[in-house]
Each structure stands twice: as C-alpha cells, then as structure tokens.
C-alpha cells in the first residue's frame, strides 16, 4: 500500500489489498476472484449507523443469492471487530486497517461533513468489485437505509449487462 491516493475508477482494476480480520486471518482481493465483492467502509464498530449498515448487509437475501463476498473495513482493532461481529452475528469478515493507510490510499479517509461539522475521518463508502477484480460501482457518500438493496440491484444490473442469469 502506498501513501498516494488512487481513488478507484469504475471499469478499472480495484487496488490490491491484504488486511487482517478479527481472528488475524489475512484477506486479499485476489482471494475472491470470480465473485462479486462488496467492500464497505464504515467509521466505527457498534455505532447506530454502522450497526444498521452491517445488519442490512447480513440480512440481504439477494446478495447471498448472487454469492457476493461482503467485507467490512474500518480502522477499529481486531478485538473491537470480534465483539461487534459476535454481538450482531455478522457472518462476513470485518477487516482492520489500523492507521487507515489503505483507506487513505483509496480516498476513504479525509475531510467529511457530519451534521454541519467538518472533521477528518473515515468516510462511509462502498465499492462493488466485479468477478474480474474491476470496480463495477462505487458509493462515495452512503446513506445507510436501503443501501444493501442498492448494492444488490447494482449486481443484478451488471449481471444483466453481461448476459449472466
């Protein structure tokens, strides 16, 4: 991972990454070749918006039907991720990016405006990566309610465009 920002561009290869989950297991984008990957970036474990978002991804039947790999990523540590995943029965990896180096590199960390207050931090964003490792769609200012449905619909649209049933 470099210090330069490479904001992912639709149609281009998504930047490679390897991050650890709560159990210390490494997950790389290459591990999911041939599958859609929903990489969702969230600010903090066990906060109201982040909990709703994680549970919506957990409960979305269409994402499961399409075999999408769901990966959450934040700067929280492994212990925090483990507690959050257990508390809400999250069946997908929550990846740690301590120091937010990867998140900074893809433009998911920086200036944000929350309720009129400008701060620096992790931006709630989602990246839909296709089975070929290319970015299909990105949501750079996620509104939590209904978001998992929008991601599932984007997979359906991409599959239809490629003639996949």
Protein Blocks (a to p, Z undefined) as FASTA:
>chain_A
ZZbdcdddehiacdddddddfkopacdfklmgoiacdddddfbghifklmmmmmmmmmmm
klmmnopacddddfbdfklmmmmmmmnopabdcdddehilmmmmnopaccddeehiacdd
dddddddddfkopafbdcfbdcfehmlmmmmmmmmmmmmmnopZZ
